[in-house]
Amino acid sequence: MSIKIKLFFYLTLISIFTIIFTTYFSIISMSSKLANEEKKDLISSARKAESFFYDYLSNMTRTAVVVSELKEIVSNIKNPSELSYVLESKEVLFPSMNMKILNTKGVTSASYNSSLISCYEKKDLSNHPILLKGKEGLIRGAGIFSKGKHLCMVSIVPIVDQESFNLKGYVFLEFPISSEFVDILKDKVKEEVFIEKGKEAIASTYIGKEGKRLYPPVISNNNNKVKEGKLEGKTFFFSSFPIKDYTGKIAGKVIIGRDESALMTANRMATLRLVEAALIVLVLAVLFALFIGKKLSVPILALTKGAEKWSEGKLEYRVKVRAKDELGLLSKVFNKMAGSIESQRKEIEEVKRFFESIVESNPVGIITCDELGKIITVNLSAREIISAKKNELKGREIFELAEGLDKFKPQFIQVLLQKKPYSEKEVPIKTIYGEKKTLNILLYTVPLESGEIIVFQMEDITKKMELEKELHHLRKLGTIGMEVSRFAHEMNNIMTSLLGHISLLRLHLANTNLESKVKTAEEIAKKASSLAKEILMFSKKEELKNEEINVREILDGIEKMFRRILPENISFRREFCSFPLRIFGNSGKFSLAIYNLLINSMDAISASKNSSHGIIKLKTTREFSTDKGENFVKINIEDNGKGIEKEIQSKIFEPYFTTKGGKGTGLGLSLVKEVVEEMGGSINLESELGKGTKFSLIIPEMKTKGETERKEKIKKKIEGMGKKVLVIDDEKDIVHFLKELLEMYGFVVFGASDSKEAEEIIETEGEQIKIAIIDYTLGGKNGREIAKKLLRKNERVKIIMTSGFEDIEIGEGMTFLRKPFETEDIVNAISEAIKG
């Protein structure tokens, strides 16, 4: 017998047995499954019926409450005839129920029966269990009661006068559990309903052939269990639940029944169809076995298994076929194909993850949505912008995410139809948490095979706009600083002239009674000059060079400036270390840091309850660190101002954080922290709300000691002996003062107050000029250019450049004299120039 015939025979035999057993067990399984499904469905109906049963009692109580609050009931409580009329007119509120109005003693005042059956006909209900429940007046209760052959639902609610809150009586609502009730229950559960009291059936929905209500035999079963029974020759499935009375005891049972005749018929029909299908399959199996018998082999089964594995996504599986025929070759091709697909899938997944990570980590918010505006994806930046979590967004409309986005609905449709991007800048929105933000928004489409998606691109520029406002504010402050600097420079020019003329006047009035008054005027002028100098020193631009800083000298200078702006209600106390303290850093930045802290203390006192007797303390000490083995300079600035809340103490050193509103830039304390850390130190904060604040700056002390040598003023006498001197300054008073002073020493002086006049003198006398005193600004023109012209004319001339500013560039070989200068300063400068 050939393999083909054997294979056909075996396949046919296996098919026959397989179909027989499959059909048999399928019929059993199908019948069992249908029966189980029916039972489960019946149990579900029983639970639904039970829920409705007890819900109906609750609805009765709500109905009784509604009736008890009717004004017609309360006002006619003592008028039985009127009450009866009212109850009759309100029958729609309690259909199929019996209503009684009782007085406060439980005696029936009026009644109206909507049901054909009543369990409570007596007038006196004062002994009813609910009314006997307690002694309190406002008794409310509901429950199921057994009365003779009947079961009855009862609800009792007090009637209270809403104005006087006095008890007027009770509403007694009664609903006999009869055929009327089971008909209602049948409408809800769509099943036959039977009610038993004890072993006696009292209600049924099943109408027999003779038109009478029939009852099933007494069924003893538990909840969630279904029993079979017969009713009028038909097979029924029954499920039940107990009825508990007012005391919690079982008073009866509700049985839910389902006619299973239709199920049995369906089961028989399904069995017949299954047998028919089995025969058809058997015939097809025989034909199939005959057709492919010669082709079936182990390699095909192996390939089939491999295909199943690959269809499940297990592309790492490989088919093991040793045949060298076409099937073996086919298996190799299948293995190669699986490897290629696996490799491509990994590459696709990597590319997908790569692009997803790019979109997710993009600093710009990106939201994609479908053509209806439903959200598909939201990246991290977009979630942060709209303050929402990832699982809260998918499937929602883009326009619901924040207040202000709904106005983009027309643009959304426009972009969808025209396929052209739309953008809008500085769009204000408000998130669901009330945060106000400003966005730049771009809408555009991305075409896909399944349709188009719309991309909402959002850029949060809220902080950027706030920074621009702060930058604008700082620019205004910078402009004010420049104007103050210019004022101080002009003040210097005036003071130079004033001091010069006072010096001349003092020389002419030597040893006279007016000399003391002139000295007094000179001292006042020097004080004004010192003030201008301090302003210029504080506002000047300087190269940020680090150097040795004498802490006491810097603090002395800052104290002078600070005391001039300190209000009278604030006292300033200082306590300096007796040892000279030196640190290394930039003196200008260090001065600005200390000044900022002092200004903060002054503002804190002004804003506190202690503003009338404020105190600011400045203290320096030297401390030794055992951990680092070196000395530190500690500078404490303490005030008794309003203090800083604990919640914001960690934020006060952040840039642009301020508690002064529009008065502050938020840069002061961040600058202080930056300066101290640049010097290798640290800053500590101690503050308590209502008591004050103390900042401690701890900076490493320089190891080198000793005072920096100071140059004393050179006091020399000079003799001009007819030497020619050129004085150029746009302040005529300064020119006049220097000319008169130098002529006293025997110089020949040429004076000019503008560049044109100076150039004319250089042209005629330039070769004979020995010394030139030139103002750097010269009415807006650079004095260096005049000096260069003079040097081209006479390269041996000595040039002294003057200015109220210090950050100027002078030419090689020139000397610098800062305004305001005094007589001794100009004499010493000329003496050095002659000597050089």
Disulfide bonds with the S-S distance in Angstrom:
none
